[in-house]
Amino acid sequence: MPAIAETVAGTDREPDMHNDRGNRRVEAERRRLGLYPECGECVALCCVAPAFAASADFAIDKDAGQPCPNLQADFRCGIHERLRETGFAGCAAYDCFGAGQKVAQVTLHGTDWRRDQRTAKRMFTAFASMRQLHEVLWYVTEALTLDPARELHASLREALDSTERMTRSSAASLLGLDVTAHLQRVNALLLGASDLTRRTLRPSPPDHRAADLVGADLRAEDLRGASLRGALLVGADLRAADLRLADLTGADLRGADLSGADLSMSLFLSQAQVESAMGDRATRLPPWLARPRHWSGTTGP
């Protein structure tokens, strides 16, 4: 994310967050860290390690460590092009943040989980930890571009470096790490960066952290600078809502309608979140996120 250079508290002046050099810097850093999935370098860990239950997101029940019945011998998904149509929208929206290839190629040096049960257990446990570490790296790379949070940049850089070192640990070391404690420390920095940045638009931005907004009518709502961290926005109507500088860390956007909404400067938004939502050509996204293929071509609320 480019630096926020022109925010003016209490005004409608839009922050300058469309600097191409800043966008390229974020993308280059994320590629260096391996935060974009490379499924060809993985061994389908996301199709085996997690559990899921029959729901609107998954057509069947699957236990953790059990291969999905759609998984083929070459580690490819047999219904990849028809995931949503066949009831696997959760798979279509899933993003491992590059953790799969890191565990397969770096942590366990190309090992196949099908070799034996012990190897499989180590890989699946390592994958769960690695995904958390890679997700936090995604957020920290963004936080390091936020000028209003410059006072935290040194600490954020240290957090990025220490997290990256963890991702390159041996399998035994990775499994012994207290990942939860580390993530709590980094999350405190991310919260600070978010607060400093959001207050450039509003001295007292709306606080909807962990709010139950399932199915809420938020059409054309002014949510600039709002904290929506962990908010339940399942099926919410956010058409034409202004979400600039809103913190969307971990917000559940499944089925939310983002048609015409402005998320161009939303904080800590991921590809998985927009893939789980609905939108259209008028929806504005941060420059590093791709417009989902299933979104409507129509515009307006």
DRENDRENDREN-890041 format. One record per residue: z negated, x, y negated of N, C-alpha, C in turn; residue in three letters. Coordinates in steps of 0.05 Angstrom, whole numbers, plus 5000, padded with zeros to 4 digits. Layout:
ZXYZXYZXYala/...
***
This chain:
500050175024500050005000500050174975met/501750124956501850274932499250244916pro/498750434898496350424882496450184864ala/494150064859493949834841493449954813ile/495549964797495350114772494949934748ala/495549674750495549514726494049254729glu/491849254744490349014746488648974721thr/488448724711486948664687485148434694val/482548484695480648284703480848044684ala/480747804697480647554681483347474670gly/485547594678488147514668489947454691thr/492447364685494347294705496347524709asp/495747754697497647974699497648084727arg/499948114739500248194767499948494770glu/498248574789497948864794500548984804pro/500949234797503349374806502849484834asp/503849344854503449434881506049454897met/508249514882510849524895512149794890his/510650004890511650274887512750374913asn/515350434914516650514939515450764950asp/514650954933513551204943510851144957arg/509250964946506750884959507250754986gly/509250584987509850445012510650655033asn/512350845026513251045045510951215054arg/509051275036506751435043505051305064arg/504551045061502950895080504350895107val/506950835107508450815132508551085146glu/508951305130509051565142506351645155ala/504151575141501551635152501051475178glu/501751225178501351065202503051155225arg/505451255219507151365240505951625251arg/504951785233503652035242501351985260arg/499851765254497551695270498251535296leu/500851465298501651315322500651025322gly/500650895299499550625298501650405302leu/504150475307506150275313506650285344tyr/506650045357506950045386509650155395pro/509550315416511950415429511750335458glu/512550095464512149985491513350155513cys/515550285507516850455527515250695535gly/513250765519511550995525508850905537glu/508550645541506150535552506550465582cys/504550365595504750275622503749985624val/504549825604503949545602500949485603ala/499349645589496449605590495649335578leu/497149235558496448985546497048745565cys/498648795585499348585605497348585628cys/495548775628493648795651490748795642val/490148965623487249015617485848765606ala/486948625585485448395574485348155592pro/483347995589483247725602484247515582ala/485347305592485947075574485646815590phe/485246595575484746335587487046145579ala/487645965597489745765591489045615566ala/490845615547490445495521493045465507ser/492945405481495445385465496845655463ala/495245875468496346145466497346255492asp/496246165514496946265540497246035560phe/499346055576499945835595498145835620ala/496846055625495246095649492646235644ile/490846225664488446395663489146665675asp/487946885664488347145676485747305672lys/484747425694482347585692482947855681asp/480947985669481348255659481948445683ala/483948615679484648805700486648685720gly/487348435717489348305735492048305721gln/494148415734496748415722497848135717pro/499048085694500247835689502547785709cys/502847545719504947495739507747535728pro/508047545701510647595689511347895686asn/509448065694509848355692511648455715leu/513748605708515548705728514748985737gln/516049085758515349345769515949575749ala/517749525730518449735711516749715685asp/514549565687512649525665513849355642phe/516049215647517249035628516348755633arg/516348585612515648305614518148145622cys/517847995643520147835652520947605634gly/519247525616519847305598519547385569ile/519947645563519447745536520947595514his/523447515520525047375500524347085498glu/522646985516521946695516518946655516arg/517446835505514546815506513446555493leu/514346495470513346255456514246005470arg/516745995479517745755492516345705519glu/515345915532514145885558511045875556thr/509945855532507045815529505446065526gly/506746295519505346545515505546645486phe/504946465468504946535439503046765433ala/500746765448498846985444499947255450gly/501647275470502947525476504947605455cys/506347405444508347455424507047565399ala/504647485393503247575369501547825372ala/501247915397499348125402500348395391tyr/498548555381499248825371496949015379asp/497749225394495649415403495249635383cys/496749635360496649845340497150125352phe/498850135372499550385384497550495404gly/495450345410493450445429494450475457ala/496350315465497450325492498650595499gly/500550675481501850935487499951175484gln/497951145466496051365462494451405488lys/493451185500491851215524493651315547val/496051205549497851275571498751565570ala/499551655546500851915544498952145535gln/496852075520495052285509492452295524val/491052065525488452055538488552125568thr/490551995582490752025611493352155619leu/494752275601496952455607499052335626his/499952085620502051965636501151845662gly/498551805666497551695691498351395693thr/498851305717499551035723497050895734asp/496250665721493950525730494150405758trp/496650395768497050285795496350485817arg/495650735808495150945828492650895845arg/490450815831488050745846486250595828asp/484250465839482450295824480750445804gln/479950685811478250835792479850915767arg/482351005772484051065749484550825731thr/485050595744485550345729483150275712ala/480750295723478350215708478050395684lys/478450655687478250845664480250785643arg/482750725651484850665631484250405616met/483350205630482849945617480549965597phe/478450115605476150145587476950315563thr/478450525568479350695546481250545527ala/482850365538484750215521483250025502phe/481149905512479549725495478349875471ala/477250105476476150275454478350375436ser/480550465448482650585432483850375413met/484150135422485349935405483549885380arg/480949875384479149845361479450075342gln/479550315352479750555335482450555320leu/484650485333487250475320487350255299his/486050035304486149815284484649905259glu/482350035262480950125239482450345224val/484050505238485750695224487850555207leu/488850335217490850175202489650085175trp/487149995176485849905152485150135133tyr/484150355144483350585127485750705112val/488050715126490450825112491150655088thr/490650395090491150215067489050255046glu/486550265054484450295034484650555018ala/485850755029486151015015488250994993leu/489750774991491750744969490750574947thr/488250464949487250274930485850424907leu/487150444884486050594862483350494852asp/482850234852480150144843477950244861pro/478650334886476650434904476650734906ala/477650864885477951154886475251304891arg/473151184881470551314886469751334915glu/471051174932470551174961472651334976leu/474651444963476851574977475951814994his/474151974984473252204999471852115025ala/470251915023468851815047470851675066ser/472851545055474851415071476551615086leu/477251835072478752045085477152175107arg/474552215103472852325124472752135148glu/472651875142472551675163475251675179ala/477451705164480051715178480151955196leu/479352185186479452435202477652415227asp/475252315223473452295246474452095267ser/475551875257476651675275479051785291thr/480751935277483052055290482152245312glu/480052405306479052595326478052445351arg/476852215346475852055369478251965386met/480451885374482751785389484052005406thr/483452255399484552485414482552605434arg/480352465438478352555457479352545485ser/478052685503478652655532477752385541ser/478752305564477952035575474952015577ala/473652225588470752215592469352195565ala/470252345545468952335519469352065505ser/471751965508472351705495470651485507leu/470251485533468651285546465751305539leu/464851545530462051585523461451545494gly/463451485478463151455449461751185443leu/460151185422458950935412460950825391asp/463050705400465250615383464150395364val/462450225373461450005357459950115332thr/458250305336456750425314458550555294ala/460650695304462550825286464050615270his/464950405283466450205268464750065247leu/462150035253460449915233460250085208gln/460050345211459950525188462550515172arg/464850515186467350515172467750245158val/466850025171467249765160465749735134asn/463449875131461949865106463549985083ala/465050195089466850315069469150125062leu/470249995083472449815078471549575061leu/469149485066468049265050467749355021leu/466849595017466549694990469149724976gly/471249824990473849854978475049574971ala/474549384989475449114984474148994959ser/471549014958470048894935471049014908asp/471249284907472049414883474849334874leu/476649294894479449224888479648934880thr/478348754895478548464889477348394861arg/475348544853474048484828475748564804arg/477948704808479748764786481248514777thr/481348314794482548054787480547854777leu/478147854790476047664783473347804785arg/471647784765469047904767467447794791pro/467747534796466347404819468347254836ser/469847404853471947274869470747084890pro/472246884898471246684918470446834944pro/468246744956467246864980467346655003asp/469346695021469646515044469446675070his/467846885070467447045094466446875117arg/467846895140467146755165466946455161ala/468346345140468246055135469845905156ala/468945665163470445495181472345325164asp/474845415163476945285147479145175166leu/478345115190480345015210481544755199val/484244755197485744515188485344455159gly/484144635143483544575115486144535099ala/486044365079488244315061487844515037asp/489344735038489144935017491744975003leu/493344765002495944774989495744854960arg/497345054953497545154925494845244914ala/492945304932490345394924490345674912glu/488845714890488645974878486446134893asp/487346304912485546464928485746754921leu/486646814897486847094889484147234891arg/484147464904481647624905479547504923gly/480147294937478047164955477447334979ala/475047334988474347455014474647245035ser/476547295054477047115076476647275102leu/474947485101474447645124473247475147arg/474547475170473547335193473647035190gly/474946925170475146635166476846505187ala/476046265195477546105215479545935199leu/482046015199484145865184486145745204leu/485245695228487045585249488145315239val/490845295238492045045230491744975201gly/490745155184490345095156492945065141ala/493044895121495444855105495145035080asp/496545265081496445455059499145475045leu/500645265046503245265033502945315003arg/504545504993504645574965501945684954ala/500145754972497545864963497946154952ala/496346224933496446494921494246664934asp/495046844951493147014966493347304958leu/494247354934494347634924491547754922arg/491247994934488748134935486547984950leu/487247784965485347654983484947845007ala/482447875015481748045038481947875063asp/483947935081484447775104483647915130leu/481948115128481048265152480048075173thr/481348075196480447915219480547615216gly/481847515194482147225191483947115213ala/483146885224484646755246486646565234asp/489246645234491346495221493046345241leu/492146315265493746185286494545895277arg/497145855276498145595268497945525239gly/496845705223496645645194499445645182ala/499845465163502545445150502445605124asp/503945825124504146005101506745965085leu/508045745089510645705075510245725045ser/511845895033511745925004509246064993gly/507446155011505046285002505646574993ala/503946674975504246944965502147124977asp/502947274998501247475011502147755005leu/503847794984505148044979503148274974ser/500748204964498748404958496148344972met/496248194993493848135009492748385021ser/490148405024488848645034488348625064leu/489048835078488348875106489548655124phe/491948585118493448385134495048535156leu/495148425180496548565202498948395211ser/500748535225503048395236502248175256gln/500248235272499348035291498447775277ala/497147795254496347555240498647385231gln/500647515219502947355210504647245233val/504647395255506147295279504747045290glu/502247025287500846785297500946545279ser/502046585255502146365235505046255233ala/505346055216507945955210508646025181met/511146055175511946115148514946055144gly/516046145121518846105116519946325098asp/522346295089523646505073522246545046arg/520846345037519446375011516746505013ala/515746545038513246685041513546975033thr/511747075016511847355008509847515023arg/510747735035509147905052508948185041leu/506948335048506848625040509348755051pro/510348965038512849085046512949215073pro/510549275085510549415111510449215134trp/510248955128510248755150512948615152leu/513748575177516348445182515948135183ala/518048005173518047705173518447615202arg/516547465214516947385242519447225247pro/520647265269523247145276522946835280arg/520546745287520246465292519746295267his/519446425244518946275220521346115211trp/520745895198522845705190524545825167ser/527045735167528845825145528645645121gly/527145435122526845255099524845365079thr/524845255055523045365034521545135022thr/519345205009517745004994515744875011gly/513744744998511544615012512444355026pro/
***
